[in-house]
Amino acid sequence: MVDLLSLWQDARENDLVCSKNNITKHNVLVSITNGADTLQKIKEDIGFSCDGSCANKNASGKACDENIKALLEIYAPLFELMKHTHDKV
């Protein structure tokens, strides 16, 4: 079983989150830093939709929705912390 949190935490920025739409970890992280904090907001920000058929071609073996949710779980709290820390300075 793939540990998505570990996989995406260690992944390079050019690793594909969605092979069908060529969406990378970098694309998702940029969207998170632009304020997207849900799966739907990331999809709208990046401008793609997917039916999950990408799973068999993604390195994780999971559909892009699951990959994006893992990235949100890892990086959204960190971005919020950095944003609030920056606001106090």
C-alpha positions as CSV (number, residue, x, y, z in Angstrom):
1,M,0.0,0.0,0.0
2,V,1.3,3.4,-1.0
3,D,1.7,6.0,1.8
4,L,0.6,9.1,-0.2
5,L,1.7,11.6,2.4
6,S,5.3,10.3,2.4
7,L,5.3,9.9,-1.3
8,W,4.2,13.5,-2.0
9,Q,6.3,15.0,0.8
10,D,9.4,13.5,-0.8
11,A,8.3,13.9,-4.4
12,R,10.1,16.3,-6.8
13,E,8.2,19.4,-7.9
14,N,8.0,18.1,-11.5
15,D,6.4,14.7,-10.5
16,L,3.0,14.2,-12.0
17,V,-0.1,14.4,-9.8
18,C,-2.3,13.8,-12.9
19,S,-0.7,12.1,-15.9
20,K,-3.9,12.7,-18.0
21,N,-3.6,16.5,-17.7
22,N,0.2,16.8,-17.1
23,I,-0.4,18.5,-13.7
24,T,2.7,18.5,-11.5
25,K,3.3,18.8,-7.8
26,H,4.6,22.3,-8.6
27,N,1.3,23.3,-10.2
28,V,-0.6,22.2,-7.1
29,L,1.8,24.0,-4.7
30,V,1.5,27.2,-6.7
31,S,-2.3,26.9,-6.4
32,I,-2.1,26.4,-2.7
33,T,0.1,29.4,-2.3
34,N,-2.4,31.4,-4.3
35,G,-5.0,30.6,-1.7
36,A,-6.7,27.4,-3.0
37,D,-7.5,25.3,0.1
38,T,-9.8,22.6,-1.3
39,L,-9.7,20.1,-4.1
40,Q,-12.3,22.0,-6.1
41,K,-10.5,25.3,-5.7
42,I,-7.2,23.8,-7.0
43,K,-9.0,22.2,-10.0
44,E,-10.6,25.6,-10.8
45,D,-7.4,27.5,-10.2
46,I,-5.3,25.2,-12.5
47,G,-8.2,24.7,-14.9
48,F,-8.6,21.0,-15.3
49,S,-11.0,18.2,-14.6
50,C,-10.3,14.4,-14.5
51,D,-12.5,11.3,-14.2
52,G,-9.8,9.4,-12.3
53,S,-8.7,7.4,-15.3
54,C,-5.2,8.8,-14.6
55,A,-4.6,6.5,-11.7
56,N,-3.0,3.7,-13.6
57,K,-0.5,6.0,-15.1
58,N,0.3,8.1,-12.0
59,A,3.4,7.2,-10.1
60,S,1.4,6.9,-6.9
61,G,-1.1,4.5,-8.5
62,K,-3.9,6.8,-7.2
63,A,-6.2,9.2,-9.0
64,C,-5.3,12.8,-9.1
65,D,-8.0,13.7,-6.5
66,E,-6.3,11.5,-3.9
67,N,-2.9,12.9,-4.8
68,I,-4.2,16.5,-4.5
69,K,-5.9,15.8,-1.2
70,A,-2.6,14.4,0.1
71,L,-0.7,17.5,-1.0
72,L,-3.3,19.7,0.6
73,E,-3.0,17.8,3.9
74,I,0.8,18.3,3.8
75,Y,1.2,21.8,2.5
76,A,-1.9,23.9,3.2
77,P,-1.3,24.0,7.0
78,L,2.3,25.0,6.3
79,F,1.3,27.8,4.0
80,E,-1.3,29.1,6.5
81,L,1.3,29.1,9.2
82,M,3.8,30.9,7.0
83,K,1.1,33.4,6.0
84,H,0.1,34.2,9.5
85,T,3.7,34.4,10.7
86,H,4.4,36.8,7.9
87,D,1.4,38.9,8.7
88,K,2.7,39.4,12.3
89,V,6.1,40.7,11.2
